[in-house]
Amino acid sequence: MTNAVVGLVTCSSRAEARRVARAVLTKKLAACVNIVGGLESHYWWRGKLESARECLLLIKATRARTRAIAGAVKAAHSYKVPEVIFLPVVAGERNYLKWVGASAK
């Protein structure tokens, strides 16, 4: 197990995804944020099955920064309940993981 995590955040548009990514990165909470476009999400919201086109952020950071990242995402996001989840990185290339740890202070 490493100290690194990957955060998943969906956004309503590419513009919002860029705004949220910038909010996280300018505070040096993450080493890197990828924006994946063309996502089609299907989900339950207020008792109804919904669908939407979204962008997905992949946030590379450390476990110690997850709470601060969640706060920055919520402050910059348009959704009432934004998706903010973190997955542990079990293993990875040593130098990359070192860079993530050094970059996400």
Residue pairs with C-beta under 8 A, 6 or more apart in sequence:
1 88
1 90
2 88
2 89
2 90
2 91
2 92
2 97
3 62
3 63
3 64
3 97
3 101
4 60
4 61
4 62
4 63
4 88
4 89
4 92
4 97
4 100
4 101
5 60
5 61
5 62
5 63
5 66
5 86
5 87
5 88
5 89
6 58
6 59
6 60
6 86
6 87
6 89
7 30
7 57
7 58
7 59
7 60
7 61
7 66
7 69
7 84
7 85
7 86
7 87
8 56
8 57
8 58
8 59
8 83
8 84
8 85
8 86
8 87
9 20
9 56
9 57
9 59
9 73
9 77
9 82
9 83
9 84
10 39
10 41
10 54
10 55
10 56
10 57
10 82
10 83
11 17
11 20
11 54
11 55
11 56
11 57
11 77
12 52
12 54
12 55
12 78
12 79
13 55
14 35
14 37
14 55
16 55
16 77
16 78
17 35
17 37
17 55
17 56
17 57
18 35
19 76
20 57
20 72
20 73
20 76
20 77
21 33
21 35
21 57
21 59
23 72
23 73
23 75
23 76
24 30
24 33
24 59
24 69
24 72
24 73
25 33
27 68
27 72
28 103
28 104
28 105
29 61
29 65
29 68
29 69
29 72
29 104
30 59
30 60
30 61
30 65
30 69
30 103
30 104
31 60
31 61
31 99
31 100
31 102
31 103
31 104
32 59
32 60
32 100
32 103
33 57
33 58
33 59
33 60
34 57
34 58
35 55
35 56
35 57
36 55
36 56
36 57
36 58
37 55
38 53
39 53
39 54
39 55
39 56
40 51
40 52
40 53
40 54
41 51
41 52
41 53
41 54
42 49
42 50
42 51
43 49
43 50
43 51
44 50
59 69
60 100
60 104
61 69
61 86
61 100
61 104
62 100
62 101
62 104
63 86
63 88
65 104
66 86
69 84
69 86
70 84
73 82
73 84
74 82
74 84
89 97
